[in-house]
Amino acid sequence: MAVAILQARMSSSRLPGKVMMPLAGRPMVERQIERLRRCETLTRLIVATSVEASDDPLAAHLQTLGVEVFRGPLADVLGRYVACVEALDIQGDVVRLTADCPLTDPGVIDAGVRLRERLEVDYVSNGRIPTWPRGLDMEVFTLDALLAAGREARDLYDREHVTPYLYKEGSRFTVAALTQGVDESALRWTVDTPDDYAFVARVYDALYPANPRFTSADVRALPFQRYEREA
């Protein structure tokens, strides 16, 4: 079992405010949280945003929904994660997620959590050997590994992106990859640009009204897709 920390901010450079843009009538971050609540391995879900004023509306909205929110540094996202687990007394594994993936797959997250536990490694990801659609990204790591990275990482890139310190060349941490038998890494299901958002909104319009619990298989079956080469 694990605790999910979903990092979110309003100040995206390519698509500002995207986490609050509507999908099937509700903010994108809400729709992602709906899907995350279907995970079997998550005991707790926390949205970690920044202390900047630009993130006040996001934090206030989530709190009205009863979502647990933690606020920390904007640029030092690794520091935000460490402060979150320390302030909220989090124990066990941590799942890192980003709030630009409203098509996230609960089954993929559960598989990653179970793989880390079974292999007893420090870190598991489905992104370093990509076989899943972009937008189903997940990382899971031990609390000890996160705290060590927080103490030791000095590079600004490592601190902004949270986990590179754990898997960089020469790292002492043990790592494993979650892969699938077919390579779908060209599929683009994340939201970084207006075109990404238009695609995901179209997916929600097509599937959500009839089945709010639609699956990745339902998305794959749609007659339209978006691919990385279009980004």
C-alpha positions in Angstrom: 0.0 0.0 0.0 1.2 3.6 -0.7 0.4 7.3 -0.4 -0.1 9.2 -3.6 1.2 12.8 -3.8 -0.3 14.6 -6.8 1.8 17.7 -7.7 -0.2 20.5 -9.2 0.2 24.2 -10.0 -1.6 26.9 -11.8 1.5 28.5 -13.4 2.2 26.1 -16.2 4.3 27.9 -18.8 2.7 26.3 -21.9 -0.9 26.2 -20.7 -1.5 28.4 -17.6 -4.3 27.3 -15.3 -4.7 23.9 -17.1 -5.4 22.0 -13.9 -8.7 23.9 -13.5 -9.8 23.7 -17.1 -13.1 21.9 -17.4 -13.5 18.3 -18.5 -17.1 17.1 -18.7 -18.1 20.1 -16.6 -15.6 19.9 -13.7 -11.9 20.9 -13.3 -9.4 18.6 -14.8 -7.7 18.0 -11.5 -11.0 16.8 -10.1 -11.4 14.3 -12.9 -8.0 13.0 -12.3 -8.7 12.6 -8.6 -11.9 10.7 -9.4 -9.8 8.2 -11.3 -7.1 8.0 -8.6 -9.7 7.1 -6.0 -10.3 3.9 -7.9 -6.8 2.6 -7.1 -6.7 -0.4 -4.8 -3.2 0.2 -3.4 -3.5 3.9 -2.3 -4.4 4.5 1.3 -4.2 8.3 1.0 -4.2 11.0 -1.7 -2.6 14.4 -1.1 -2.4 17.3 -3.6 0.9 19.1 -3.2 0.9 22.6 -4.6 2.9 25.7 -4.0 2.7 28.5 -1.5 2.5 31.1 -4.3 -0.6 33.3 -4.5 -1.3 31.9 -8.0 -2.1 28.6 -6.4 -4.6 30.0 -3.9 -7.6 29.3 -6.1 -6.5 25.7 -6.7 -5.9 25.0 -3.0 -9.2 26.6 -1.9 -11.2 24.7 -4.5 -9.7 21.3 -3.5 -10.3 22.0 0.2 -14.0 22.7 -0.5 -14.1 19.1 -1.9 -12.5 17.6 1.1 -9.2 16.9 -0.7 -6.1 16.9 1.5 -3.8 19.7 0.3 -0.2 20.5 1.2 1.6 23.7 0.1 5.4 24.1 -0.3 8.1 25.6 -2.5 7.2 26.2 -6.2 10.5 25.4 -7.9 12.0 23.0 -5.4 9.4 20.3 -5.9 11.6 17.7 -4.3 11.7 19.9 -1.2 7.9 20.2 -1.4 7.6 16.4 -1.4 9.9 16.0 1.6 8.2 18.8 3.5 4.8 17.1 2.7 5.8 13.6 4.1 7.4 15.1 7.1 4.6 17.5 8.0 1.8 15.0 7.4 3.7 12.0 9.0 3.5 9.9 5.9 4.8 6.3 6.3 5.4 3.7 3.6 5.8 4.0 -0.1 5.1 7.3 -2.0 3.6 7.4 -5.5 4.5 10.5 -7.5 1.9 11.8 -9.9 1.4 15.0 -11.9 -1.9 16.8 -12.4 -1.7 17.0 -16.1 -2.7 13.3 -16.6 -6.6 13.2 -16.4 -6.7 9.9 -18.2 -4.5 8.2 -15.6 -5.1 4.5 -15.2 -5.7 3.1 -11.7 -4.6 -0.4 -12.8 -1.2 0.9 -14.0 -0.6 2.6 -10.7 -1.6 -0.5 -8.7 0.8 -2.6 -10.8 3.7 -0.2 -10.1 3.1 -0.2 -6.4 2.9 -4.0 -6.3 6.0 -4.4 -8.4 8.0 -2.2 -6.1 6.9 -4.3 -3.1 7.5 -7.6 -4.8 11.0 -6.7 -6.1 11.9 -4.8 -2.9 13.7 -2.1 -4.9 13.9 1.6 -4.0 12.2 3.0 -7.1 9.8 1.8 -9.9 8.7 3.8 -12.9 6.8 3.1 -16.1 8.4 6.1 -17.9 12.1 5.4 -18.1 11.5 2.4 -20.5 8.3 3.8 -22.1 5.7 1.4 -23.3 2.6 3.1 -22.0 0.8 6.1 -23.5 2.2 9.4 -22.3 -0.1 10.5 -19.6 -0.3 7.2 -17.7 3.0 8.0 -16.0 3.7 6.9 -12.5 6.6 6.6 -10.1 6.7 4.8 -6.7 9.6 4.9 -4.3 10.3 4.2 -0.7 10.1 6.9 1.9 13.7 6.3 2.8 14.8 6.9 -0.8 12.8 10.2 -1.0 14.2 11.5 2.2 17.8 10.6 1.1 17.2 12.4 -2.2 15.9 15.4 -0.2 19.1 15.5 1.9 21.6 14.9 -0.8 20.4 16.2 -4.2 21.9 19.6 -5.1 21.4 19.9 -8.8 18.5 22.2 -9.7 17.1 19.7 -12.2 17.1 17.0 -9.6 15.2 19.2 -7.2 12.7 20.4 -9.8 11.9 17.0 -11.1 11.9 15.1 -7.8 13.2 11.7 -8.8 16.2 11.9 -11.2 18.6 11.7 -8.2 17.3 8.2 -7.5 17.9 6.7 -11.0 20.8 8.8 -12.5 23.9 6.9 -13.6 26.0 5.7 -10.6 23.1 6.0 -8.2 23.2 3.7 -5.2 19.5 3.1 -5.3 17.9 0.0 -6.8 15.4 0.6 -9.6 13.0 -1.4 -11.8 10.7 -0.6 -14.8 7.1 -1.4 -15.2 6.5 -2.2 -18.9 3.8 -3.9 -21.0 4.1 -6.2 -24.0 3.0 -3.7 -26.6 4.7 -0.3 -27.2 2.1 2.5 -27.0 4.6 5.2 -26.1 3.6 7.2 -29.2 0.1 7.8 -27.8 -0.2 11.2 -26.2 -2.8 11.3 -23.4 -1.2 14.1 -21.2 -2.1 17.8 -21.2 0.7 20.2 -21.9 -0.7 22.2 -24.8 -4.0 23.5 -26.1 -4.1 20.7 -28.6 -3.6 18.1 -25.8 -6.4 19.6 -23.9 -8.7 19.6 -26.9 -8.0 15.9 -27.4 -8.6 15.0 -23.7 -11.8 17.1 -23.6 -13.0 15.2 -26.7 -12.3 11.9 -24.9 -14.3 13.0 -21.9 -17.2 14.2 -24.0 -17.3 10.9 -25.8 -17.0 8.6 -22.8 -17.8 10.2 -19.5 -21.5 10.9 -19.8 -22.3 7.2 -20.4 -19.6 5.7 -18.2 -17.7 8.0 -15.7 -15.5 4.9 -14.8 -14.3 4.5 -18.4 -11.0 2.7 -18.8 -7.9 2.9 -20.9 -9.3 0.2 -23.1 -12.3 2.5 -23.8 -9.9 5.3 -24.8 -7.9 3.0 -27.0 -11.2 2.0 -28.8 -12.1 5.5 -29.8 -11.8 6.3 -33.5 -9.5 9.3 -32.9 -6.2 9.5 -31.1 -3.4 11.9 -30.5 0.3 11.0 -31.0 3.6 12.3 -29.7 4.7 13.4 -33.2 1.8 15.9 -33.3 3.0 17.7 -30.1 
